[in-house]
Amino acid sequence: MNGTMKTAVMLGIRKMGFEERKIPVPRENEVLVKLEYVGICGSDLHYYETGVIDYSVNHKADIVKAVIRIG
């Protein structure tokens, strides 16, 4: 799969943006997934507002994804 993908990136505290990035090629024992839907949780909002993540918490993303390619 060639081309670019649109990515949401945090540019600073309370500042989000979008960037076009090259679609990565999965290496051996990796998969490329496409995010279909993404949810936002309280931890995400805390990071957006303060820029601080509590690494003692196991962060899980609320996402729906599809496998696109296997390396």
Buried (B, 14 or more C-beta within 10 A) or exposed (E): EEEEEEEEEEEEEEEEEEEEEEEEEBEEEEEBEEEEEEEEEEBBEEBBEEEEEEEEEEEEEEEEBEEEBEE
